[in-house]
Amino acid sequence: MILVIDIGNTHTVAGIIDDETILHKWRVKTDAAMTADELAIQFHNLFSLASLDTTRIGGVVLASVVPQLDSAYHQCCASLCRHRQPAEIITVSSDTVASIVTVKLEHPAEIGADRLVNAIGAFDRCRSNAVVIDFGTAITFDCISGKCEYLGGMILPGMHVAISALSSRTAKLPQIDLHRPPDKVIGTSTVSAMKSGLMFGYGEMIEGLIKRVRNEMEQQGYLNPHIFATGGMASVLIDLVPSIHTIDPDLTLRGLSIIHRKLSRR
């Protein structure tokens, strides 16, 4: 049984995985100021609520895009796994997963750990050319070849970033809930107009970008890429982006599990 943790800019997702099955999953707010002790208290509480026997945790895999938390999480995880010394903690980077995925970028070290994990998770699922769209704080496109090569991708502002920008820079536009799609394109109130603009606007944008990415990949010989979507807003936009083939909300956690399976020393 392993503990996998994806530390994102806004939220952190953690899971307990046993023999490729996700037994427990938690989503908590990311706070870059938290100490190792505070993180340990948080996880002890989550484990307690789940009646989890922590002595069964045999390893940890961490993916982080928040460098300020890296040290605190390592100390926290070492504490959680103190029954096993030395604790096996795998930290995802372009170097640590080089034997699993080949990063074909000008500066491989710059790539976010979560993007590598998504690439590994997608390749394991389809064993072919693929594109992963992760709808998080930022929306990322990650392109993977059928040889598990990371080819590159795109980064654009996420939908909640767009909402915050609208609300903070305008006097009368409120924060809105995007988890229920609008009924029609033409809004008849401020809220419905904002929701329509964001939902249909992002839907059309993502659909158009998929077509451009697919065309460019196929021009380079990477034919028929499978389009994956993951992240919080993926299920909301699915009806507006018909080119998406598969939604996998747990793609990152499964990718972390694959990394443990391939790199674990035990």
N, C-alpha and C positions, 0 to 999 in steps of 0.2 A: 504494500500500500504506500502511495506516495502523495506528497503535498505539492501542488503546482500553483504558482502565483504569477499573475500578469499585472504588473504595476503600471497603470496608465496615468495620463495627466489629470483626468477628472475622477475616474473610479479605478479601484483595484478589484480584480476578480480572482478568487482563489477556489481551489477544488481539491477534493480527496478522490484519488483514482486508484482502483484496485483491479488488476487484470483487464485494463482498457475500459473499465466501466466507471463512470462518474457517480460516486456514491453521495457526495455532498458538494454543493456549490454555493459560494457567498459572493455578494457584490457590495463593497463598502466604498465610502468616499476616500479619495486619496488626499492625505494631508502631509505635505513635504516637511512639516516641522515635527512630526511625531518621532519619539525616541524609540530605541529598541525595547525598553521596558513597556512603553505604552502599546507598542505593536504586540508584544507578547501577551499583555492583558487582553487586548482585543481578540486575539486568536484563541486564547484559553477560554474566553467567554463563548465564542462561536463553537468551539469543540465541545464545551460542556452542554450547550443547548442541543447539540446533535448527539449527545451521549457517545462521543467518539473516544475510543481507547488510543491515546497518543503513542503508546509504546509500539503500536503496529505500524507507525510511519517509518518507512525504511529509507526515505530519501526525499530531497526537495529539488525542484527545478524553478528557477526565478527568471522572469523576463521583465526588464524595467526600462522605462523611458524617462525616469525621474532620478537622475544621478544622486540628488541630495538624500535619497532614501536607501541607496544601495547598502551602505555600511550598517544602517539600523536594521534592515531586513536580514542581512547575514547574521548579525548577532541574535536577532529574534529567532531565526530558524535554528541556529545552533542550540539555543536554549530549549526550543520545542523538541529537538532531537537529542537531548543530552543523554538519553538512554542508549544512544549509539555513538560511540566515539572512536575515531573522528566522524562527525556527521558528514554525510555525503550531500553537498549542496552544489548543484550545477547552475552556473550563471550563463545565460544565453548571450553570445556575441558572435560576430562573424568568424572569430578565431575558434571558439569552442565548438561550433557546429560545422566547421569547414569540411569534416569528413562526411557530412550528411547533405549539405547544399553548397554548391559552388556559386559564389557571389561575383557576378560579372559587372562590377561597377568600377568607376575610376578610383573611388576611395571606399573600399568595402567597410572600413571601420565606422563610417558615418551612418550606416543603415540602422534603423530602429530594431531592437530585439524582437518586438511584437511582429514586425513585418517578416522577419526570418521565420519565426514560429508559424505564422499563417501560411507561408510558402511551403514549409515542411508538412504541415497538416493537410493542405490541399493536394500536394503531390502524393501523399500516402493514400488519399481517398480515390484519386482518379488515375494515377500513374501515367499522366499525359500532360500536354500543354495546358496551362490554366492561368486564370486571372482571379485574384482575390480582391474583393472590394470590402473594406472594413469601415463601417459607419460608426466612427467614434467622435471624440472631440475634433479631430481632423478626419476627413475621409481619405483613405489611401487606396490606391490601385497597386497591386503587386503582380508582376508577370513572371511566370515560371515555365521553364521548358520541360519537355518530356524526359529530360535527363536530370531533372532536379537542379537546374541552373536558375539562379535568381537573375532575371534579365534587366530589371529596373521597374519604374512605375511612376506614379503621380501622387501629389499631396495637395488637398484643397480644404478650405474651411468646412467644418461640420455644420449641421443644421442648427444645433444649439448655439454655436458660435455666431451664426448669422442672426439668430433671434436676439441674442444679447447685444449685438452691434446695432440692430434696429432700435431696440428699446432704450439703449444707453445714449444714442446719438439723436434721438427724436423726442420731442416734447410730449406727444400724445399717443405714441404707439406702445402698447403694453406687452408684457411677457405673455406667451400663449402656449397652449398644450398641443403638441403635434401628434399625439398618439392616436388620434381619430381623424382619418382622412376627410377632406371636405367633400360635400355632395356634388359641387359644381365648380367650374373654373371661375366664373364671375361672382365675386363676393358681394354681399349686400350689407355688410357691416365691416367695421375696421378689423375685427378679429377674423371674420371669414375671409376678408381680402388678404390679410397677412398669411393666414393658413394656406389659402389657395396659391398665393404667389410662391411660398416656400415649398410646399409639397409638389405642385405641378412643375414649378421651376427646377427644383432639384431632380425630380423624376426625369424630365426631358434632358437635363444636363448629363445625368449619369448614363442614360440610354445613348445619348450622342457620343459620350466619351468611350463607352464600351465599343461602339462601332468603329471609332477611330483607332482604339487600341487593338482590336481584333484585326483590322485591315493592316496595320503596321506589323503586327506579329506574323501574319500570313505572308506578307511581302518578304519577311526575313526567313520564311520556311517553317514557322511554328504554326501549323495548321489546326483549325477547329479547336481553339482553346475553350476549356470548360470554365464557365463563369460562376464563381462562388461569391456569396455575400455573407458577411457576419457583422456583429456589432448591434448595438441597441436599436437603431432605426431601420435595420434591414427588413424586418417583417412588416413595417409600416409602409415602406416604399415598394414592396415587391410587386404590387398590382400596377404600379406606374412604370416599372422597368422590366418589360417582358423578356429582355435578353438575358436576365439572370436565370441560370439553370438550377442552382442549388442554394438554399439558405441553410447555414449551419451555425447556430448561435454559440456552439461550443468548440468551434474550429481551433481557437487559440489554446484552450485547455488540452484538447486532444493532441495538438502539435507539441505541447510541452511534455505530454506523456510519451510521445514517440521519441523525443530527444532523450528522455531518461532511459527508455528501453535500449536505445542504440549506444548510449555513452556510459551507462552505469557500470561501475567496476564490480558490482555484485550480481 
